[in-house]
Amino acid sequence: MQDLAIVLRSQPFRERDRLVTLLTEHHGKISGIANGAIHSKRFGGTLDLFACSHFRCKETQSELVRIEEANLRNDFLKIRTQLESVSAAGYFADLCLRLTEERHPAREVFLLLAHYLHLLESHIATYEIVRSFEIKLLERLGWAPVLDECVGCEAPFFGEELSPEDSFVSLTLEKGGFLCHNCSPAESRKMPLAALLWIIQARETLIQHTPRLNFPLEPMQEAATALQHFLRWHCPGLGNYSFRSHTMLEQFLAEARAAAKLMADSKIMADAKIAADSKLAAGAPAPSPQPHLGPSQYDRAPEP
């Protein structure tokens, strides 16, 4: 068997070998043994996490194949220079590992992962990139939630103006979507309708354009929670397992968003100061100093 594949997991096996799980382009997810890989340079970096290579494998009497040869196509080493990006890549790989079936063709998932690894080589991971991968992965697997109408009464979510107290939905995993304000149980956890809009935009935006997205933080965090529920719903048996790097990734993204906001605010203040200094340098009159108001003057407005 020969195929192009991305390494989803690679770990030592016995003393000299490596146990590797691959997401192949045409044969789905397969696991195999690379004999002597730990103490040999024969495989180079082809067995490293995220590496994309052309593999030649041989079937054995067990479910594991024997990896005989691998030719590296892309090691995606640039991803490892940014904490956000390497955490995102690890999270994406783990999602593909947990949500795909052994030996079940998943070419759309393989291409999705390959495109996002390429994207992370040139763009630092953001909330928007991560959310778009999650919803697109659910879509490729056939598990995308219904986002445009209530799964209870089929009423459209968008198209009519709702009052603020009615602009919410509630999650229903069993029905694969969301319930409108009329169908939502009183005790259900509510999320703003705006969160669905951002999930839809993340789903519809082309992969190469996702770095341009800029979602408001609060509805995006609600969207992240909803997508996590759907991902875990389709991953039974994990118990309290957390997807690889997910908690760390969310922390990195929150810190990056806070730092970007601080930088933007500082730039606005700096630009305002430069503009004021330019006016003064051009001869514009300086603002008149405000008269000092003593304690007895606090109770009356200043005269015009």
MARVODO-543685 format. One record per residue (C-alpha): residue number from 1; x, y, z. Coordinates in steps of 0.05 Angstrom, whole numbers, plus 5000, padded with zeros to 4 digits. Each point is the difference from the previous one (the first is absolute). Layout:
<atoms>
ATOM  resi    xx    yy    zz
ATOM   NUM     X     Y     Z
...
</atoms>
This chain:
<atoms>
ATOM  resi    xx    yy    zz
ATOM     1  5000  5000  5000
ATOM     2  5026  5069  4981
ATOM     3  4968  5066  5018
ATOM     4  5011  5072  5021
ATOM     5  4989  5008  5075
ATOM     6  5006  5048  5059
ATOM     7  5026  4975  5067
ATOM     8  4946  5007  5054
ATOM     9  5038  4964  5055
ATOM    10  5070  4971  5008
ATOM    11  5025  4965  5062
ATOM    12  5055  4951  5020
ATOM    13  4983  4926  4994
ATOM    14  5043  4948  5033
ATOM    15  5074  5019  5001
ATOM    16  5016  5019  4928
ATOM    17  4934  5010  4963
ATOM    18  4947  5054  4994
ATOM    19  4925  4992  4999
ATOM    20  4972  5051  4952
ATOM    21  4928  5019  4983
ATOM    22  4991  5031  4931
ATOM    23  4942  5036  4966
ATOM    24  5007  4978  4928
ATOM    25  4970  5033  4939
ATOM    26  4965  4938  4973
ATOM    27  5001  4946  5054
ATOM    28  4975  5038  5060
ATOM    29  5034  4995  5068
ATOM    30  5050  4944  5007
ATOM    31  5050  4980  5054
ATOM    32  5067  4966  4988
ATOM    33  5068  4981  5027
ATOM    34  5064  5032  4975
ATOM    35  5053  4948  5018
ATOM    36  5065  5028  5027
ATOM    37  4976  5072  4992
ATOM    38  5025  5024  5068
ATOM    39  5074  4986  4989
ATOM    40  5001  5007  4924
ATOM    41  5001  5060  4954
ATOM    42  4965  4961  4945
ATOM    43  4934  5035  5011
ATOM    44  5029  5069  5014
ATOM    45  4944  5048  5021
ATOM    46  4945  4963  4965
ATOM    47  4973  4971  5065
ATOM    48  4997  5066  5037
ATOM    49  4932  5029  5020
ATOM    50  4966  5038  4943
ATOM    51  5051  4977  4948
ATOM    52  4970  4985  4932
ATOM    53  5035  4945  4961
ATOM    54  4988  4947  4946
ATOM    55  5000  4933  5037
ATOM    56  5009  4930  4975
ATOM    57  4970  4949  5049
ATOM    58  4991  4925  5001
ATOM    59  4940  4965  5029
ATOM    60  5013  4950  5057
ATOM    61  4958  4948  5036
ATOM    62  4979  5052  5051
ATOM    63  4963  5066  4991
ATOM    64  5067  5036  5001
ATOM    65  5037  5010  4934
ATOM    66  5075  4999  4994
ATOM    67  5027  5067  4977
ATOM    68  5056  4984  4952
ATOM    69  5017  5066  4967
ATOM    70  4981  5074  5005
ATOM    71  5018  5060  4957
ATOM    72  4990  5067  5033
ATOM    73  4956  5051  4963
ATOM    74  4992  5053  5055
ATOM    75  5023  5000  5072
ATOM    76  4961  5063  5019
ATOM    77  5058  5022  5045
ATOM    78  4980  5073  4995
ATOM    79  4938  4984  5041
ATOM    80  5044  4984  5059
ATOM    81  5027  5071  5006
ATOM    82  4934  5027  5030
ATOM    83  4968  4972  5063
ATOM    84  4930  5016  4975
ATOM    85  5011  4966  4933
ATOM    86  5034  4936  5026
ATOM    87  4945  4994  5052
ATOM    88  4947  5009  4946
ATOM    89  5033  4948  4955
ATOM    90  5004  4950  5058
ATOM    91  4926  5013  5015
ATOM    92  4980  4991  4927
ATOM    93  5040  4935  4994
ATOM    94  4968  4973  5064
ATOM    95  4930  5016  4975
ATOM    96  5014  4962  4936
ATOM    97  5030  4942  5040
ATOM    98  4939  4995  5046
ATOM    99  4945  5013  4950
ATOM   100  5020  4957  4941
ATOM   101  4992  4925  4995
ATOM   102  5056  4950  4986
ATOM   103  5006  4982  4927
ATOM   104  4939  5042  4981
ATOM   105  5014  5046  4940
ATOM   106  5002  5073  5023
ATOM   107  5032  5038  4943
ATOM   108  4961  5064  5015
ATOM   109  5026  4999  5072
ATOM   110  5072  4988  4975
ATOM   111  4995  5059  4952
ATOM   112  4970  5044  5054
ATOM   113  5056  4985  5049
ATOM   114  5053  5010  4946
ATOM   115  4971  5068  4980
ATOM   116  4998  5024  5072
ATOM   117  5072  4977  5013
ATOM   118  5021  5040  4940
ATOM   119  4960  5060  5026
ATOM   120  5034  4996  5069
ATOM   121  5068  5003  4966
ATOM   122  4986  5071  4977
ATOM   123  4949  5025  5052
ATOM   124  5000  4996  5076
ATOM   125  4940  4962  5026
ATOM   126  4940  5042  5022
ATOM   127  4933  4986  5031
ATOM   128  4969  5007  4931
ATOM   129  5047  4950  4967
ATOM   130  4987  4949  5055
ATOM   131  4924  5008  4998
ATOM   132  4999  4995  4924
ATOM   133  5039  4934  5003
ATOM   134  4952  4971  5051
ATOM   135  4937  5016  4961
ATOM   136  5030  4979  4933
ATOM   137  5024  4934  5031
ATOM   138  4930  4985  5026
ATOM   139  4974  5016  4931
ATOM   140  5050  4954  4965
ATOM   141  4981  4944  5047
ATOM   142  4926  5010  4987
ATOM   143  4985  5024  5071
ATOM   144  4992  5075  4989
ATOM   145  4946  5029  5046
ATOM   146  4939  5034  4970
ATOM   147  5013  5074  5007
ATOM   148  4947  5037  4961
ATOM   149  4935  4974  5030
ATOM   150  4972  4971  5064
ATOM   151  5005  4924  5001
ATOM   152  4936  4999  5041
ATOM   153  4949  5041  4961
ATOM   154  5043  5014  4937
ATOM   155  4990  5075  5009
ATOM   156  5057  5040  4967
ATOM   157  5047  5033  5048
ATOM   158  5013  5060  4955
ATOM   159  4957  5045  4958
ATOM   160  4956  5032  5053
ATOM   161  5017  5050  5053
ATOM   162  4999  4971  5070
ATOM   163  4999  5035  5067
ATOM   164  5065  4994  5041
ATOM   165  4967  4952  5049
ATOM   166  4980  4954  4942
ATOM   167  5067  5003  4963
ATOM   168  5027  4935  5028
ATOM   169  5002  4926  4984
ATOM   170  5015  4937  5040
ATOM   171  5042  4941  4980
ATOM   172  4970  4931  4988
ATOM   173  5053  4947  4984
ATOM   174  4949  4945  4990
ATOM   175  4966  5037  4943
ATOM   176  5064  5027  4970
ATOM   177  4988  5074  5006
ATOM   178  4967  5056  5039
ATOM   179  4931  5017  5027
ATOM   180  4968  5069  4992
ATOM   181  4976  5041  5060
ATOM   182  4930  4970  4994
ATOM   183  5024  4927  5000
ATOM   184  5057  5008  5051
ATOM   185  4986  4967  5068
ATOM   186  5000  5050  5058
ATOM   187  5059  4966  5033
ATOM   188  5044  4996  4937
ATOM   189  5064  5039  4992
ATOM   190  4988  5059  4954
ATOM   191  5050  5028  4950
ATOM   192  4993  5063  4957
ATOM   193  4973  4992  4930
ATOM   194  5060  5041  4976
ATOM   195  5045  4940  5017
ATOM   196  4966  4960  4945
ATOM   197  5014  5056  4950
ATOM   198  5074  4995  5015
ATOM   199  5000  4924  4993
ATOM   200  4965  5007  4933
ATOM   201  5050  5051  4977
ATOM   202  5058  4956  5022
ATOM   203  4969  4942  4962
ATOM   204  4988  5039  4936
ATOM   205  5066  5038  4997
ATOM   206  5053  4969  4955
ATOM   207  5060  4971  5038
ATOM   208  5050  5049  4970
ATOM   209  4956  5059  5023
ATOM   210  4990  4978  5072
ATOM   211  5058  5043  5026
ATOM   212  4959  5061  4980
ATOM   213  4943  4982  5046
ATOM   214  4992  5040  5064
ATOM   215  4944  4977  5045
ATOM   216  4976  5034  5064
ATOM   217  5029  4963  5059
ATOM   218  4937  4984  5041
ATOM   219  4957  4967  4945
ATOM   220  5062  4964  4974
ATOM   221  5013  4969  5068
ATOM   222  4928  4977  5001
ATOM   223  5010  4970  4931
ATOM   224  5063  4965  5025
ATOM   225  4961  4968  5057
ATOM   226  4945  4976  4953
ATOM   227  5049  4970  4950
ATOM   228  5037  4964  5056
ATOM   229  4935  4968  5021
ATOM   230  4987  4975  4929
ATOM   231  5071  4974  4992
ATOM   232  4997  4962  5065
ATOM   233  4931  4973  4985
ATOM   234  5029  4964  4940
ATOM   235  5059  4975  5040
ATOM   236  4967  4951  5050
ATOM   237  5039  4964  5052
ATOM   238  5051  5056  5013
ATOM   239  4975  5014  5071
ATOM   240  5036  5062  5026
ATOM   241  5052  4997  4944
ATOM   242  5020  5069  4974
ATOM   243  5020  5006  4927
ATOM   244  5075  5008  4993
ATOM   245  5024  5072  5012
ATOM   246  4929  5027  5002
ATOM   247  5002  5032  5070
ATOM   248  5070  5028  4987
ATOM   249  4979  5024  4931
ATOM   250  4939  5039  5026
ATOM   251  5045  5033  5053
ATOM   252  5051  5020  4948
ATOM   253  4945  5028  4954
ATOM   254  4969  5040  5057
ATOM   255  5068  5030  5019
ATOM   256  5014  5016  4927
ATOM   257  4933  5034  4992
ATOM   258  5011  5042  5063
ATOM   259  5070  5019  4977
ATOM   260  4973  5020  4931
ATOM   261  4946  5044  5032
ATOM   262  5051  5033  5046
ATOM   263  5045  5014  4940
ATOM   264  4942  5028  4959
ATOM   265  4979  5045  5058
ATOM   266  5072  5024  5008
ATOM   267  5004  5016  4926
ATOM   268  4936  5040  5003
ATOM   269  5027  5041  5057
ATOM   270  5067  5009  4966
ATOM   271  4966  5022  4935
ATOM   272  4958  5050  5038
ATOM   273  5061  5029  5034
ATOM   274  5037  5006  4933
ATOM   275  4940  5036  4970
ATOM   276  4997  5049  5058
ATOM   277  5075  5013  4997
ATOM   278  4994  5012  4924
ATOM   279  4946  5052  5011
ATOM   280  5043  5036  5051
ATOM   281  5060  4998  4955
ATOM   282  4959  5029  4943
ATOM   283  4981  5060  5042
ATOM   284  4931  4978  5023
ATOM   285  4981  5035  5065
ATOM   286  5010  4958  5061
ATOM   287  4937  4986  5041
ATOM   288  4987  5051  5054
ATOM   289  5014  4976  5070
ATOM   290  4937  4987  5040
ATOM   291  4990  5047  5060
ATOM   292  5010  4968  5067
ATOM   293  4934  4992  5037
ATOM   294  5006  5006  5074
ATOM   295  4957  4961  5049
ATOM   296  4948  5055  5002
ATOM   297  4991  4996  4924
ATOM   298  4985  4925  4995
ATOM   299  4925  5010  5010
ATOM   300  4990  5045  4941
ATOM   301  5014  4991  4926
ATOM   302  5057  5041  4970
ATOM   303  4977  5063  4965
ATOM   304  4998  4998  4924
</atoms>
